Every structure is written in C-alpha cells, then in structure tokens.
C-alpha cells in the first residue's frame, strides 16, 4: 500500500512505502532559464545552472531561499545561440561545456573568462576532478573524453579514445591512498574515470597505461547509456549506469558484467542523472521524478538488489542533481527542464500530462 503527500505551493508530490525512510521537509523553487535548464553545480552556498538559452546563472542559496547573484552570456553574438549542456563549480570558478564544442571557465568574482576549443562535437559533460583544483574532465558527442589543466589550455593532458559513438557522461572517484592499476596521478593524489556512451558501453580508464576496461550493456536493453555514478572502489569498483529505456544497471569490476538490474516502469523513461548519497542512489528522470533507490549487495558483492525507498514528482524533466549534506538534513538542488538534457528524441512526459517548466529547485530532506 502506498500513500501520496502533496505540497501545492511547491508543486512537489511524494510517493513512498508505509515505512518512512525519506521525509521531504521543504521545497523551494524559482524560474531559471528562458530555454531548457540542463545542469546544476553546487559549492557551499553558491549554486550555478546551465541552460539552452546560451547563458549560465549563478545563485546565492540558503535553506529556503534562492537568490540570483549573476548571469553570464556564453555566446558573444546575441544572434548565435549556444546550448550550455553541463556545468560544475569549485571555489570561484565555473566550468561549462557547450554545444559548440567549447569549454568556458568563468570567474564568479568578476567578468573574467577563458575558453578552450575542446571538441569537434557538443560537450555533453564536464567535471572538476577532486584531486586538484586545476584539472577538469570533459566528454563529447565526438566520441572522446579529455582531461585538461586549465592553466595550459592549448592541448589536453589526456585524450581518451575508445568509444565508437558519443560519450554522454562521466564520473570520478578521488583517492588519496596507494595507487592501483585503474588510477591516474596528479601530484600526491589519484583519481579514477568512468565514462558511458551511445555505443552500448561503460568504460573505466587507466590513464597511466593508456588502457581501459569495457563493460557492455545488453543489446536487448538499450543502445544508449545516459548517466553514470561510481558507488565504491573497495573491495573493487562498482558503479551504476542509467539508460534511456527505463533501466538502471549496477556493474562490478570483479565480474565484468552487471550484477543488478532495475526497471523504473516505462519504456519512455530516461535516466538523466545519478548521484550517490550514502545508502541511496538519487536518480532523476525525464518524467519529472526524483527517486531515492536503496542498493544492497549480496554474496560477496556478486549480486545487488535495488528498491525504491521514495519517489518525488517535480514540474519538469529532472536533468541534473547536486546536493549538500550535514548530520541533520540533505539539501538537494535540481535542474528542471522542458526537455531532456542532451535533446535527441527524448521527451519530457510528466504525470497527468502536466506542462513542464524551467526551474531550479531546492528540496530539503530528512533521512
């Protein structure tokens, strides 16, 4: 038996099992981009979003409040529109990837900016690597992933070639302990890279040796892996991959195949983004749902079961998720859009045929 709680002022509804594991404490949102909001980044109280209106928006956020604090036009020519498909922020620096194949580095303290001609196709994902404040990874629909030192932008540190189609997303897991065969080193730190693409594969990269491992998605499930998230590295690497056909897969390095599979209940469901939050995977879909999915490992990490602990409905495609957590609450920021992040053929299909909106949402949960 399920129950539904509805919060009219925030446009958020909740579905969860009778045993309450996740409680929505508050939800606050405001309109963001003129065209589809695609991505969000969080660093302390600074929140940044990217959209398909050729701009990046900066917010100053506290619990219950979202205040605009900056706007950055990416295209120098107003008649030329450039989609901002991915953003990330660390300190006062924002990195964003665009449909023109460029990386833009913005300084939030002023109007300073720099750009890198990174790819020949649109940039699908950018991420600051946590080992150092100067290294960023970018993926593109040109089939490549690259690692950059933003202090030296003329050539990439690493060019990762292996995908035979567009690369849609990436994730990394910082490590400050001993080096292993799937690590790359920056000064005293080590970092691992995971990419997924439209060639029906996920790939774990070893930048030191120039090699990588390939994990194949069953052809009966999908051609496109839209999102990914590393869950753990010990006792071995385990990660999640979201498809454009309702399925969430859990892969294991030890078995080189997926050890868990979960359907979100509809062939038109796209898994736009996945974030790891303790015992949960936060999953965002094009149907406007934020799901808290609990994962449990069995048989010495050779099997994984997944179950939905709670589901919340929003007023747009959940294109990206970021969060800040303390001992008392989980503050989640959502980029809600009128279409899926990377476009293509996907549609935003909300419950009851509701009209989607371009919003930034701040939801506070008690877990």
LOSE-423081 format. One record per residue (C-alpha): residue number from 1; residue in one letter; chain; x, y, z. Coordinates in nm, 4 decimals. Example, Ala and Ser with C-alpha at 12.3 -4.5 7.8 and 13.67 -1.06 7.14 Angstrom:
BEGIN
{1; "A"; "A"; {1.2300; -0.4500; 0.7800}};
{2; "S"; "A"; {1.3670; -0.1060; 0.7140}};
END
This chain:
BEGIN
{1; "X"; "A"; {0.0000; 0.0000; 0.0000}};
{2; "X"; "A"; {0.1288; 0.3448; -0.0939}};
{3; "X"; "A"; {0.0266; 0.6902; 0.0138}};
{4; "X"; "A"; {0.0656; 1.0240; -0.1607}};
{5; "X"; "A"; {0.1502; 1.3522; 0.0073}};
{6; "X"; "A"; {0.1129; 1.6714; -0.1974}};
{7; "X"; "A"; {0.2660; 2.0128; -0.1419}};
{8; "X"; "A"; {0.0666; 2.2569; -0.3613}};
{9; "X"; "A"; {0.2856; 2.5614; -0.3052}};
{10; "X"; "A"; {0.5973; 2.3848; -0.4279}};
{11; "X"; "A"; {0.4480; 2.1618; -0.6957}};
{12; "X"; "A"; {0.6027; 1.8511; -0.5422}};
{13; "X"; "A"; {0.4262; 1.5260; -0.4646}};
{14; "X"; "A"; {0.5704; 1.2260; -0.2842}};
{15; "X"; "A"; {0.5220; 0.8511; -0.3016}};
{16; "X"; "A"; {0.6921; 0.6145; -0.0626}};
{17; "X"; "A"; {0.6441; 0.2909; 0.1241}};
{18; "X"; "A"; {0.4447; 0.2890; 0.4521}};
{19; "X"; "A"; {0.7743; 0.2808; 0.6452}};
{20; "X"; "A"; {0.9043; 0.6360; 0.6046}};
{21; "X"; "A"; {1.2740; 0.6394; 0.5181}};
{22; "X"; "A"; {1.2930; 0.9793; 0.3475}};
{23; "X"; "A"; {1.0893; 1.2827; 0.4526}};
{24; "X"; "A"; {1.0535; 1.5985; 0.2446}};
{25; "X"; "A"; {1.0902; 1.8870; 0.4896}};
{26; "X"; "A"; {1.0645; 2.1793; 0.2469}};
{27; "X"; "A"; {1.0801; 2.2618; -0.1215}};
{28; "X"; "A"; {1.1586; 2.5973; -0.2794}};
{29; "X"; "A"; {1.1961; 2.6804; -0.6459}};
{30; "X"; "A"; {1.2102; 2.9638; -0.8964}};
{31; "X"; "A"; {1.2134; 3.0057; -1.2712}};
{32; "X"; "A"; {1.5577; 2.9936; -1.4215}};
{33; "X"; "A"; {1.6432; 2.9845; -1.7917}};
{34; "X"; "A"; {1.4425; 3.1072; -2.0896}};
{35; "X"; "A"; {1.5095; 2.7728; -2.2564}};
{36; "X"; "A"; {1.5660; 2.4255; -2.1115}};
{37; "X"; "A"; {1.7648; 2.4123; -1.7849}};
{38; "X"; "A"; {2.0199; 2.1349; -1.8353}};
{39; "X"; "A"; {2.2561; 2.1156; -1.5391}};
{40; "X"; "A"; {2.3387; 2.2380; -1.1910}};
{41; "X"; "A"; {2.6544; 2.2693; -0.9811}};
{42; "X"; "A"; {2.6924; 2.3382; -0.6081}};
{43; "X"; "A"; {2.9804; 2.4660; -0.3978}};
{44; "X"; "A"; {2.8794; 2.5723; -0.0478}};
{45; "X"; "A"; {2.6129; 2.8417; -0.0799}};
{46; "X"; "A"; {2.6998; 2.9068; -0.4456}};
{47; "X"; "A"; {2.4796; 2.7300; -0.6992}};
{48; "X"; "A"; {2.5179; 2.7532; -1.0757}};
{49; "X"; "A"; {2.2917; 2.6337; -1.3585}};
{50; "X"; "A"; {2.3355; 2.5995; -1.7332}};
{51; "X"; "A"; {2.0657; 2.6159; -1.9987}};
{52; "X"; "A"; {1.9856; 2.6081; -2.3667}};
{53; "X"; "A"; {1.9458; 2.9866; -2.3705}};
{54; "X"; "A"; {2.3205; 3.0440; -2.4082}};
{55; "X"; "A"; {2.3770; 3.1544; -2.0508}};
{56; "X"; "A"; {2.4936; 3.0434; -1.7074}};
{57; "X"; "A"; {2.3076; 3.1617; -1.3971}};
{58; "X"; "A"; {2.4622; 3.1978; -1.0522}};
{59; "X"; "A"; {2.2631; 3.1853; -0.7276}};
{60; "X"; "A"; {2.3331; 3.2515; -0.3620}};
{61; "X"; "A"; {2.1347; 2.9908; -0.1695}};
{62; "X"; "A"; {2.0470; 2.9349; 0.1929}};
{63; "X"; "A"; {1.7884; 2.6946; 0.3305}};
{64; "X"; "A"; {1.4523; 2.8078; 0.1981}};
{65; "X"; "A"; {1.5916; 3.0874; -0.0196}};
{66; "X"; "A"; {1.7271; 3.1081; -0.3753}};
{67; "X"; "A"; {1.8639; 3.4478; -0.4801}};
{68; "X"; "A"; {2.0012; 3.5369; -0.8239}};
{69; "X"; "A"; {2.3558; 3.6695; -0.7974}};
{70; "X"; "A"; {2.4928; 3.6622; -1.1513}};
{71; "X"; "A"; {2.4311; 3.5954; -1.5184}};
{72; "X"; "A"; {2.6947; 3.5048; -1.7766}};
{73; "X"; "A"; {2.6291; 3.5118; -2.1507}};
{74; "X"; "A"; {2.8265; 3.2373; -2.3231}};
{75; "X"; "A"; {2.7792; 3.3479; -2.6827}};
{76; "X"; "A"; {2.9475; 3.6764; -2.7737}};
{77; "X"; "A"; {2.6997; 3.7275; -3.0590}};
{78; "X"; "A"; {2.3369; 3.7575; -2.9499}};
{79; "X"; "A"; {2.2107; 3.6119; -3.2780}};
{80; "X"; "A"; {2.4107; 3.2919; -3.2214}};
{81; "X"; "A"; {2.2632; 3.0657; -2.9565}};
{82; "X"; "A"; {2.4821; 2.8116; -2.7785}};
{83; "X"; "A"; {2.3418; 2.5397; -2.5551}};
{84; "X"; "A"; {2.5139; 2.5026; -2.2181}};
{85; "X"; "A"; {2.4776; 2.1285; -2.1553}};
{86; "X"; "A"; {2.6840; 2.0808; -1.8395}};
{87; "X"; "A"; {2.8245; 2.2953; -1.5569}};
{88; "X"; "A"; {3.0356; 2.2413; -1.2470}};
{89; "X"; "A"; {3.1733; 2.4791; -0.9859}};
{90; "X"; "A"; {3.4616; 2.4755; -0.7394}};
{91; "X"; "A"; {3.5506; 2.7835; -0.5364}};
{92; "X"; "A"; {3.5005; 3.0917; -0.7533}};
{93; "X"; "A"; {3.5465; 2.9078; -1.0830}};
{94; "X"; "A"; {3.2735; 2.7664; -1.3029}};
{95; "X"; "A"; {3.3389; 2.5263; -1.5895}};
{96; "X"; "A"; {3.0716; 2.4777; -1.8541}};
{97; "X"; "A"; {3.0504; 2.2707; -2.1720}};
{98; "X"; "A"; {2.8594; 2.3911; -2.4768}};
{99; "X"; "A"; {2.7016; 2.2621; -2.7948}};
{100; "X"; "A"; {2.9754; 2.4377; -2.9947}};
{101; "X"; "A"; {3.2417; 2.2052; -2.8506}};
{102; "X"; "A"; {3.3934; 2.4664; -2.6203}};
{103; "X"; "A"; {3.4742; 2.4699; -2.2510}};
{104; "X"; "A"; {3.4204; 2.8043; -2.0780}};
{105; "X"; "A"; {3.5925; 2.8865; -1.7487}};
{106; "X"; "A"; {3.4155; 3.1675; -1.5625}};
{107; "X"; "A"; {3.5385; 3.3635; -1.2601}};
{108; "X"; "A"; {3.2417; 3.4463; -1.0355}};
{109; "X"; "A"; {3.4359; 3.7279; -0.8649}};
{110; "X"; "A"; {3.4234; 3.9364; -1.1817}};
{111; "X"; "A"; {3.3755; 3.9196; -1.5557}};
{112; "X"; "A"; {3.6890; 3.7207; -1.6279}};
{113; "X"; "A"; {3.6550; 3.4164; -1.8506}};
{114; "X"; "A"; {3.8551; 3.1828; -2.0676}};
{115; "X"; "A"; {3.7603; 2.9254; -2.3260}};
{116; "X"; "A"; {3.9040; 2.6040; -2.4634}};
{117; "X"; "A"; {3.8324; 2.4707; -2.8112}};
{118; "X"; "A"; {3.7960; 2.1251; -2.6633}};
{119; "X"; "A"; {3.5939; 1.9062; -2.9018}};
{120; "X"; "A"; {3.4591; 1.8916; -3.2562}};
{121; "X"; "A"; {3.1169; 1.7854; -3.1239}};
{122; "X"; "A"; {2.8983; 1.9250; -2.8487}};
{123; "X"; "A"; {3.0308; 1.8830; -2.4950}};
{124; "X"; "A"; {2.7978; 1.6516; -2.3042}};
{125; "X"; "A"; {2.9521; 1.6570; -1.9554}};
{126; "X"; "A"; {3.2160; 1.8473; -1.7566}};
{127; "X"; "A"; {3.3530; 1.7717; -1.4116}};
{128; "X"; "A"; {3.6171; 1.9195; -1.1877}};
{129; "X"; "A"; {3.8367; 1.6349; -1.0714}};
{130; "X"; "A"; {3.8518; 1.6428; -0.6949}};
{131; "X"; "A"; {4.2201; 1.5618; -0.6633}};
{132; "X"; "A"; {4.3236; 1.9136; -0.7629}};
{133; "X"; "A"; {4.1593; 2.2487; -0.8312}};
{134; "X"; "A"; {4.3027; 2.2890; -1.1813}};
{135; "X"; "A"; {4.2088; 1.9648; -1.3571}};
{136; "X"; "A"; {3.8805; 1.9125; -1.5392}};
{137; "X"; "A"; {3.7381; 1.6281; -1.7461}};
{138; "X"; "A"; {3.5136; 1.6784; -2.0490}};
{139; "X"; "A"; {3.3168; 1.4326; -2.2620}};
{140; "X"; "A"; {3.1662; 1.4924; -2.6019}};
{141; "X"; "A"; {2.9389; 1.3509; -2.8664}};
{142; "X"; "A"; {3.2501; 1.3347; -3.0873}};
{143; "X"; "A"; {3.3261; 1.0068; -2.9073}};
{144; "X"; "A"; {3.6125; 1.1342; -2.6916}};
{145; "X"; "A"; {3.6784; 1.2195; -2.3294}};
{146; "X"; "A"; {3.9594; 1.4590; -2.2416}};
{147; "X"; "A"; {4.1389; 1.5728; -1.9283}};
{148; "X"; "A"; {4.2557; 1.9353; -1.9120}};
{149; "X"; "A"; {4.4777; 2.1501; -1.6960}};
{150; "X"; "A"; {4.3001; 2.4864; -1.7209}};
{151; "X"; "A"; {4.6313; 2.6676; -1.6688}};
{152; "X"; "A"; {4.7555; 2.5248; -2.0008}};
{153; "X"; "A"; {4.4655; 2.5046; -2.2440}};
{154; "X"; "A"; {4.6381; 2.4551; -2.5777}};
{155; "X"; "A"; {4.6456; 2.0761; -2.5542}};
{156; "X"; "A"; {4.4703; 1.8172; -2.3393}};
{157; "X"; "A"; {4.6622; 1.6265; -2.0727}};
{158; "X"; "A"; {4.4892; 1.3066; -2.1807}};
{159; "X"; "A"; {4.2721; 1.2219; -2.4801}};
{160; "X"; "A"; {4.0676; 0.9105; -2.4111}};
{161; "X"; "A"; {3.9789; 0.7316; -2.7333}};
{162; "X"; "A"; {3.7779; 0.4109; -2.7318}};
{163; "X"; "A"; {3.4086; 0.4885; -2.7539}};
{164; "X"; "A"; {3.2719; 0.4320; -3.1040}};
{165; "X"; "A"; {2.9876; 0.6794; -3.0574}};
{166; "X"; "A"; {2.9064; 0.9831; -2.8459}};
{167; "X"; "A"; {3.0191; 0.9936; -2.4818}};
{168; "X"; "A"; {2.7265; 1.1121; -2.2699}};
{169; "X"; "A"; {2.8521; 1.1341; -1.9123}};
{170; "X"; "A"; {3.1464; 1.0783; -1.6780}};
{171; "X"; "A"; {3.2194; 1.0339; -1.3098}};
{172; "X"; "A"; {3.5298; 1.0114; -1.0935}};
{173; "X"; "A"; {3.6202; 0.8873; -0.7500}};
{174; "X"; "A"; {3.9032; 1.0582; -0.5613}};
{175; "X"; "A"; {4.1536; 0.8504; -0.3730}};
{176; "X"; "A"; {4.4439; 0.9650; -0.1593}};
{177; "X"; "A"; {4.5782; 0.6222; -0.0690}};
{178; "X"; "A"; {4.8004; 0.3899; -0.2681}};
{179; "X"; "A"; {4.7970; 0.3782; -0.6451}};
{180; "X"; "A"; {4.6350; 0.0897; -0.8287}};
{181; "X"; "A"; {4.6107; -0.0102; -1.1929}};
{182; "X"; "A"; {4.2956; 0.1945; -1.2515}};
{183; "X"; "A"; {4.4269; 0.5217; -1.1096}};
{184; "X"; "A"; {4.5895; 0.8267; -1.2544}};
{185; "X"; "A"; {4.8130; 1.0519; -1.0516}};
{186; "X"; "A"; {4.8081; 1.4309; -1.0050}};
{187; "X"; "A"; {5.0781; 1.5373; -0.7570}};
{188; "X"; "A"; {5.0083; 1.3321; -0.4433}};
{189; "X"; "A"; {4.6532; 1.2392; -0.5409}};
{190; "X"; "A"; {4.4934; 0.9696; -0.7518}};
{191; "X"; "A"; {4.1703; 0.9753; -0.9475}};
{192; "X"; "A"; {3.9671; 0.7221; -1.1479}};
{193; "X"; "A"; {3.7497; 0.7990; -1.4501}};
{194; "X"; "A"; {3.4307; 0.6343; -1.5689}};
{195; "X"; "A"; {3.2557; 0.7201; -1.8958}};
{196; "X"; "A"; {2.9380; 0.5966; -2.0637}};
{197; "X"; "A"; {2.8209; 0.6444; -2.4200}};
{198; "X"; "A"; {2.5844; 0.5710; -2.7033}};
{199; "X"; "A"; {2.7946; 0.2734; -2.8157}};
{200; "X"; "A"; {2.6294; 0.0500; -2.5533}};
{201; "X"; "A"; {2.9342; 0.0569; -2.3246}};
{202; "X"; "A"; {3.0678; 0.1915; -1.9976}};
{203; "X"; "A"; {3.4457; 0.2319; -1.9734}};
{204; "X"; "A"; {3.6817; 0.2534; -1.6754}};
{205; "X"; "A"; {4.0016; 0.4344; -1.7710}};
{206; "X"; "A"; {4.3620; 0.3820; -1.6660}};
{207; "X"; "A"; {4.5365; 0.6995; -1.7761}};
{208; "X"; "A"; {4.8776; 0.5871; -1.6582}};
{209; "X"; "A"; {4.8934; 0.2965; -1.9029}};
{210; "X"; "A"; {4.6579; 0.4345; -2.1676}};
{211; "X"; "A"; {4.4239; 0.1353; -2.1373}};
{212; "X"; "A"; {4.0689; 0.0884; -2.0167}};
{213; "X"; "A"; {3.8134; -0.1792; -1.9334}};
{214; "X"; "A"; {3.4907; -0.2105; -2.1310}};
{215; "X"; "A"; {3.1565; -0.3065; -1.9762}};
{216; "X"; "A"; {2.8891; -0.3927; -2.2303}};
{217; "X"; "A"; {2.5224; -0.3118; -2.1918}};
{218; "X"; "A"; {2.2962; -0.5960; -2.3099}};
{219; "X"; "A"; {2.1667; -0.5124; -2.6599}};
{220; "X"; "A"; {1.8141; -0.6062; -2.5551}};
{221; "X"; "A"; {1.8075; -0.3181; -2.3046}};
{222; "X"; "A"; {1.9372; -0.0109; -2.4866}};
{223; "X"; "A"; {2.1936; 0.1401; -2.7194}};
{224; "X"; "A"; {2.2430; 0.4498; -2.5049}};
{225; "X"; "A"; {2.3896; 0.4877; -2.1580}};
{226; "X"; "A"; {2.2838; 0.8358; -2.0469}};
{227; "X"; "A"; {2.4326; 0.8680; -1.6986}};
{228; "X"; "A"; {2.6707; 0.7009; -1.4548}};
{229; "X"; "A"; {2.7843; 0.7074; -1.0950}};
{230; "X"; "A"; {3.0693; 0.5276; -0.9154}};
{231; "X"; "A"; {2.9379; 0.3627; -0.5988}};
{232; "X"; "A"; {3.2554; 0.2261; -0.4408}};
{233; "X"; "A"; {3.6132; 0.1212; -0.5119}};
{234; "X"; "A"; {3.6613; -0.1339; -0.2339}};
{235; "X"; "A"; {3.6714; -0.4294; -0.2355}};
{236; "X"; "A"; {3.6524; -0.3483; -0.6088}};
{237; "X"; "A"; {3.4926; -0.0965; -0.8400}};
{238; "X"; "A"; {3.1145; -0.0988; -0.8573}};
{239; "X"; "A"; {2.9178; 0.1622; -1.0484}};
{240; "X"; "A"; {2.5673; 0.2442; -1.1703}};
{241; "X"; "A"; {2.4589; 0.3253; -1.5244}};
{242; "X"; "A"; {2.1287; 0.4789; -1.6317}};
{243; "X"; "A"; {1.9789; 0.4017; -1.9733}};
{244; "X"; "A"; {1.7242; 0.5770; -2.1943}};
{245; "X"; "A"; {1.4900; 0.2786; -2.1703}};
{246; "X"; "A"; {1.3853; 0.2814; -1.8023}};
{247; "X"; "A"; {1.6691; 0.0559; -1.6765}};
{248; "X"; "A"; {1.9219; 0.1173; -1.4020}};
{249; "X"; "A"; {2.2180; -0.1232; -1.4111}};
{250; "X"; "A"; {2.4836; -0.1968; -1.1486}};
{251; "X"; "A"; {2.8205; -0.3169; -1.2817}};
{252; "X"; "A"; {3.1075; -0.4887; -1.0997}};
{253; "X"; "A"; {3.4729; -0.4794; -1.1985}};
{254; "X"; "A"; {3.5223; -0.8228; -1.0463}};
{255; "X"; "A"; {3.2677; -0.9893; -1.2742}};
{256; "X"; "A"; {3.2970; -0.7503; -1.5697}};
{257; "X"; "A"; {2.9178; -0.7570; -1.6091}};
{258; "X"; "A"; {2.6114; -0.6101; -1.4482}};
{259; "X"; "A"; {2.5177; -0.7578; -1.1116}};
{260; "X"; "A"; {2.1944; -0.5658; -1.0655}};
{261; "X"; "A"; {1.9101; -0.4518; -1.2887}};
{262; "X"; "A"; {1.6074; -0.2404; -1.2050}};
{263; "X"; "A"; {1.3198; -0.1123; -1.4179}};
{264; "X"; "A"; {1.1636; 0.2252; -1.3434}};
{265; "X"; "A"; {0.8425; 0.1163; -1.5100}};
{266; "X"; "A"; {0.8077; 0.2596; -1.8597}};
{267; "X"; "A"; {0.9825; 0.2372; -2.1965}};
{268; "X"; "A"; {0.9752; 0.6175; -2.2355}};
{269; "X"; "A"; {1.1627; 0.6774; -1.9089}};
{270; "X"; "A"; {1.5096; 0.8298; -1.9462}};
{271; "X"; "A"; {1.7515; 0.8219; -1.6530}};
{272; "X"; "A"; {1.9084; 1.1651; -1.6935}};
{273; "X"; "A"; {2.1329; 1.1671; -1.3864}};
{274; "X"; "A"; {2.2512; 0.9551; -1.0925}};
{275; "X"; "A"; {2.4182; 1.0709; -0.7701}};
{276; "X"; "A"; {2.5453; 0.8631; -0.4795}};
{277; "X"; "A"; {2.4149; 0.9622; -0.1363}};
{278; "X"; "A"; {2.5081; 0.7137; 0.1363}};
{279; "X"; "A"; {2.2876; 0.4035; 0.1064}};
{280; "X"; "A"; {2.0833; 0.5626; -0.1735}};
{281; "X"; "A"; {2.1196; 0.6415; -0.5399}};
{282; "X"; "A"; {1.9470; 0.9692; -0.6268}};
{283; "X"; "A"; {1.8001; 0.9174; -0.9732}};
{284; "X"; "A"; {1.6420; 1.1858; -1.1930}};
{285; "X"; "A"; {1.4203; 1.1058; -1.4923}};
{286; "X"; "A"; {1.2546; 1.2822; -1.7842}};
{287; "X"; "A"; {0.9158; 1.2091; -1.6272}};
{288; "X"; "A"; {0.9854; 1.4616; -1.3524}};
{289; "X"; "A"; {1.0729; 1.2095; -1.0833}};
{290; "X"; "A"; {1.3434; 1.2166; -0.8199}};
{291; "X"; "A"; {1.3851; 0.8657; -0.6812}};
{292; "X"; "A"; {1.5706; 0.7513; -0.3723}};
{293; "X"; "A"; {1.6800; 0.3988; -0.4662}};
{294; "X"; "A"; {1.8339; 0.1827; -0.1954}};
{295; "X"; "A"; {2.1039; -0.0606; -0.3069}};
{296; "X"; "A"; {2.2105; -0.3733; -0.1164}};
{297; "X"; "A"; {2.4994; -0.6055; -0.2031}};
{298; "X"; "A"; {2.4873; -0.9835; -0.1541}};
{299; "X"; "A"; {2.7135; -1.2872; -0.1982}};
{300; "X"; "A"; {3.0435; -1.1050; -0.1552}};
{301; "X"; "A"; {2.9435; -0.8184; -0.3867}};
{302; "X"; "A"; {2.8467; -1.0517; -0.6712}};
{303; "X"; "A"; {2.4804; -0.9520; -0.6634}};
{304; "X"; "A"; {2.2952; -0.6273; -0.5994}};
{305; "X"; "A"; {1.9280; -0.5690; -0.5261}};
{306; "X"; "A"; {1.7605; -0.2325; -0.5810}};
{307; "X"; "A"; {1.4371; -0.0948; -0.4390}};
{308; "X"; "A"; {1.2653; 0.2421; -0.4473}};
{309; "X"; "A"; {1.2574; 0.3888; -0.0979}};
{310; "X"; "A"; {1.0764; 0.7044; -0.2046}};
{311; "X"; "A"; {0.9712; 0.8936; -0.5174}};
{312; "X"; "A"; {0.9002; 1.2658; -0.5586}};
{313; "X"; "A"; {0.7347; 1.4362; -0.8570}};
{314; "X"; "A"; {0.8518; 1.7717; -0.9940}};
{315; "X"; "A"; {0.7414; 2.0201; -1.2604}};
{316; "X"; "A"; {0.9968; 1.9362; -1.5253}};
{317; "X"; "A"; {1.2466; 1.6819; -1.6509}};
{318; "X"; "A"; {1.4997; 1.6226; -1.3710}};
{319; "X"; "A"; {1.8082; 1.6883; -1.5826}};
{320; "X"; "A"; {2.0679; 1.7173; -1.3072}};
{321; "X"; "A"; {2.1052; 1.6682; -0.9317}};
{322; "X"; "A"; {2.3523; 1.8058; -0.6778}};
{323; "X"; "A"; {2.3341; 1.8065; -0.3011}};
{324; "X"; "A"; {2.4866; 1.9292; 0.0236}};
{325; "X"; "A"; {2.4536; 1.7123; 0.3349}};
{326; "X"; "A"; {2.5005; 1.7584; 0.7077}};
{327; "X"; "A"; {2.4094; 1.5410; 1.0047}};
{328; "X"; "A"; {2.0529; 1.6738; 1.0202}};
{329; "X"; "A"; {1.9419; 1.7221; 0.6605}};
{330; "X"; "A"; {2.0044; 1.6644; 0.2927}};
{331; "X"; "A"; {1.9694; 1.9722; 0.0697}};
{332; "X"; "A"; {1.9153; 1.8686; -0.2930}};
{333; "X"; "A"; {1.9329; 2.1068; -0.5903}};
{334; "X"; "A"; {1.7575; 2.0070; -0.9123}};
{335; "X"; "A"; {1.7802; 2.1486; -1.2645}};
{336; "X"; "A"; {1.4282; 2.1044; -1.4050}};
{337; "X"; "A"; {1.3816; 2.1465; -1.7791}};
{338; "X"; "A"; {1.1216; 2.1349; -2.0533}};
{339; "X"; "A"; {1.3125; 1.8624; -2.2393}};
{340; "X"; "A"; {1.5874; 1.6108; -2.1711}};
{341; "X"; "A"; {1.9372; 1.7453; -2.1204}};
{342; "X"; "A"; {2.1019; 1.6182; -2.4379}};
{343; "X"; "A"; {1.7925; 1.6623; -2.6540}};
{344; "X"; "A"; {1.7838; 1.3965; -2.9222}};
{345; "X"; "A"; {1.4489; 1.2180; -2.9431}};
{346; "X"; "A"; {1.3618; 1.2107; -2.5735}};
{347; "X"; "A"; {1.0562; 1.3931; -2.4438}};
{348; "X"; "A"; {0.9560; 1.5316; -2.1072}};
{349; "X"; "A"; {0.6430; 1.3398; -2.0078}};
{350; "X"; "A"; {0.5088; 1.4433; -1.6688}};
{351; "X"; "A"; {0.2302; 1.2829; -1.4697}};
{352; "X"; "A"; {-0.1237; 1.3858; -1.5689}};
{353; "X"; "A"; {0.0231; 1.5499; -1.8827}};
{354; "X"; "A"; {0.1341; 1.8475; -1.6744}};
{355; "X"; "A"; {0.3217; 2.1264; -1.8504}};
{356; "X"; "A"; {0.6976; 2.1228; -1.7749}};
{357; "X"; "A"; {0.8858; 2.4345; -1.6654}};
{358; "X"; "A"; {1.2462; 2.5516; -1.6500}};
{359; "X"; "A"; {1.3188; 2.5759; -1.2783}};
{360; "X"; "A"; {1.5867; 2.5485; -1.0158}};
{361; "X"; "A"; {1.4523; 2.3604; -0.7158}};
{362; "X"; "A"; {1.5896; 2.3350; -0.3640}};
{363; "X"; "A"; {1.4439; 2.0417; -0.1687}};
{364; "X"; "A"; {1.5414; 1.9650; 0.1898}};
{365; "X"; "A"; {1.5024; 1.6062; 0.3092}};
{366; "X"; "A"; {1.5368; 1.4329; 0.6413}};
{367; "X"; "A"; {1.6835; 1.0840; 0.6120}};
END
